[in-house]
Amino acid sequence: MKIYTRTGDSGQTGLFGGSRVDKDDVRVECYGTFDEVNSFIGLLRSRLTDDHGWQPRLHEIQVMFMNMMSHMATPSDAMKPNSAPLPLEGEALCERWIDELEEAAGPSDFFLLPGGTEISALCHVVRTQIRRGERQLVRLMKTDPVDSSILRFVNRLSDLFFALARAEMAGEGVREERWRSFVYKKKTRR
């Protein structure tokens, strides 16, 4: 089978289940953004040593991304169901890892300027791409339902990559460049 099919030459693409939509459809924009995120996670992993402690969990997240994107590419009226696993454990996986990272680096009450080290900066790039994808996911969900586990997973992922950026800086002994405090979070915490 060849990589090119010529079926997209008219500006449309196929979805899971067989229907076709324009390539600028909100669904395609949404899973396309998460495809970019997954590629940048791959870039981040390539900058880490093979035995780096983050490798197994980042690999797991990449697999979850592939499954999640297949669900985004599946309209609710698809002729056949999507059997790819949903990220039902994704939210908990992220929260456990965030707790571990904050235990090591300490909690953060500040917005930070992205940077510090290349790894930290890459984590911030991934974080911002996830937020963009999250906005597109919300738009998609206004037009066609997507399992709520996906939105919860995505929301935790951006927090996770913020925590990873901080952990990298702390591990390398690089001082965080703070901008402003999370005053709004202090008001809502109970």
C-alpha positions as CSV (number, residue, x, y, z in Angstrom):
1,M,0.0,0.0,0.0
2,K,1.4,3.4,-0.9
3,I,1.4,6.3,1.5
4,Y,-0.3,8.6,-0.9
5,T,-3.9,7.8,-1.9
6,R,-4.9,11.0,-3.8
7,T,-8.3,11.0,-2.0
8,G,-7.5,14.2,-0.2
9,D,-6.6,16.2,-3.3
10,S,-9.9,17.9,-3.3
11,G,-9.5,19.3,0.2
12,Q,-11.4,16.6,2.1
13,T,-10.3,13.8,4.4
14,G,-11.8,10.6,5.6
15,L,-13.0,10.1,9.2
16,F,-13.2,6.9,11.2
17,G,-16.3,5.1,10.0
18,G,-16.1,6.3,6.4
19,S,-17.6,9.8,6.2
20,R,-15.6,12.7,4.6
21,V,-15.2,16.3,5.7
22,D,-13.3,19.3,4.7
23,K,-9.7,19.4,5.9
24,D,-10.4,22.6,7.8
25,D,-13.3,21.0,9.7
26,V,-13.2,21.6,13.5
27,R,-12.8,17.8,14.1
28,V,-9.7,17.7,11.8
29,E,-8.2,20.9,13.4
30,C,-8.7,19.3,16.8
31,Y,-7.0,15.9,16.2
32,G,-4.5,17.6,13.9
33,T,-3.4,19.9,16.8
34,F,-3.0,16.8,19.1
35,D,-1.0,15.2,16.4
36,E,1.4,18.2,16.6
37,V,1.5,17.8,20.4
38,N,2.3,14.1,20.1
39,S,5.1,15.0,17.6
40,F,6.6,17.5,20.1
41,I,6.4,14.9,22.9
42,G,8.4,12.7,20.6
43,L,10.9,15.5,20.1
44,L,11.1,16.0,23.9
45,R,11.7,12.2,24.3
46,S,14.5,12.4,21.7
47,R,16.2,15.0,23.8
48,L,16.1,12.7,26.9
49,T,18.4,9.8,27.5
50,D,16.9,6.3,26.8
51,D,17.1,5.5,30.5
52,H,15.6,8.8,31.7
53,G,12.8,8.3,34.2
54,W,10.2,10.2,32.1
55,Q,10.6,7.9,29.1
56,P,8.1,5.1,30.0
57,R,5.3,7.5,31.1
58,L,5.8,9.8,28.1
59,H,5.6,6.8,25.8
60,E,2.4,5.8,27.6
61,I,1.0,9.3,27.0
62,Q,1.9,9.1,23.3
63,V,0.0,5.9,22.9
64,M,-3.0,7.4,24.8
65,F,-2.8,10.3,22.4
66,M,-3.0,8.0,19.3
67,N,-6.1,6.4,20.8
68,M,-7.6,9.7,21.8
69,M,-7.1,11.2,18.3
70,S,-8.9,8.2,16.8
71,H,-11.9,9.0,19.0
72,M,-11.8,12.6,17.9
73,A,-11.8,11.4,14.3
74,T,-14.9,9.3,15.0
75,P,-18.3,11.2,14.6
76,S,-21.0,10.1,16.9
77,D,-23.0,8.8,13.9
78,A,-20.2,6.7,12.6
79,M,-21.4,3.4,11.0
80,K,-19.0,1.3,13.2
81,P,-17.9,1.9,16.8
82,N,-14.3,2.9,17.6
83,S,-12.7,0.1,19.8
84,A,-9.6,2.1,20.7
85,P,-9.2,2.5,24.4
86,L,-10.4,5.8,25.9
87,P,-8.0,7.6,28.3
88,L,-10.1,6.6,31.3
89,E,-7.0,6.4,33.5
90,G,-5.3,9.4,31.9
91,E,-6.5,11.9,34.4
92,A,-5.3,9.8,37.4
93,L,-2.0,9.1,35.7
94,C,-1.3,12.8,35.3
95,E,-2.4,13.7,38.8
96,R,-0.1,11.0,40.4
97,W,2.8,12.2,38.3
98,I,2.1,15.9,39.1
99,D,2.1,15.1,42.8
100,E,5.4,13.3,42.5
101,L,6.9,16.2,40.6
102,E,5.6,18.8,43.0
103,E,7.0,16.8,45.9
104,A,10.4,17.0,44.3
105,A,10.3,20.6,43.0
106,G,7.8,22.1,45.5
107,P,4.5,23.6,44.7
108,S,4.3,26.6,42.4
109,D,2.2,29.7,43.1
110,F,3.6,31.7,40.1
111,F,3.2,32.0,36.4
112,L,6.6,31.4,35.0
113,L,8.5,32.7,32.0
114,P,9.1,29.6,29.7
115,G,12.7,28.7,29.3
116,G,15.5,27.8,31.6
117,T,16.8,24.7,29.8
118,E,16.0,23.2,26.5
119,I,13.9,20.4,28.1
120,S,12.0,22.8,30.3
121,A,11.3,25.1,27.2
122,L,10.1,22.0,25.2
123,C,7.7,21.1,28.1
124,H,6.3,24.6,27.9
125,V,5.8,24.3,24.1
126,V,3.9,21.1,24.6
127,R,1.9,22.7,27.4
128,T,0.8,25.6,25.2
129,Q,0.0,23.3,22.3
130,I,-2.2,21.2,24.6
131,R,-4.1,24.3,25.7
132,R,-4.7,25.2,22.0
133,G,-5.9,21.7,21.4
134,E,-8.2,21.9,24.4
135,R,-9.8,25.0,23.0
136,Q,-10.5,23.2,19.8
137,L,-11.8,20.1,21.6
138,V,-14.3,22.3,23.4
139,R,-15.4,23.7,20.0
140,L,-15.7,20.2,18.7
141,M,-17.8,19.1,21.7
142,K,-20.2,21.9,21.0
143,T,-21.0,20.3,17.6
144,D,-20.6,16.6,18.4
145,P,-20.1,14.8,21.7
146,V,-16.7,13.4,22.6
147,D,-16.2,11.2,25.7
148,S,-15.6,13.4,28.7
149,S,-12.6,11.4,29.8
150,I,-10.7,12.9,26.8
151,L,-11.4,16.5,28.0
152,R,-10.4,15.7,31.6
153,F,-7.2,14.0,30.4
154,V,-6.3,16.9,28.2
155,N,-6.9,19.4,31.0
156,R,-4.6,17.5,33.3
157,L,-1.9,17.1,30.6
158,S,-1.3,20.8,30.4
159,D,-0.8,20.9,34.2
160,L,1.5,17.9,33.9
161,F,3.8,19.6,31.3
162,F,4.0,22.7,33.5
163,A,5.1,20.5,36.4
164,L,7.6,18.6,34.2
165,A,9.1,22.0,33.1
166,R,9.5,23.0,36.8
167,A,10.9,19.6,37.7
168,E,13.5,19.8,35.0
169,M,14.6,23.3,36.2
170,A,14.8,22.1,39.8
171,G,16.8,19.0,38.8
172,E,19.2,21.1,36.9
173,G,19.5,23.8,39.6
174,V,18.1,26.5,37.3
175,R,16.2,29.3,39.0
176,E,12.6,29.9,37.8
177,E,11.9,33.3,36.3
178,R,8.6,34.3,37.9
179,W,6.1,36.7,36.5
180,R,3.1,36.9,38.8
181,S,1.5,34.8,41.5
182,F,-1.5,32.6,41.0
183,V,-3.7,34.9,43.2
184,Y,-6.9,33.6,41.6
185,K,-6.0,30.0,42.7
186,K,-5.5,31.1,46.3
187,K,-9.0,32.5,46.4
188,T,-10.7,29.4,45.1
189,R,-8.7,26.8,47.1
190,R,-10.6,25.3,50.1
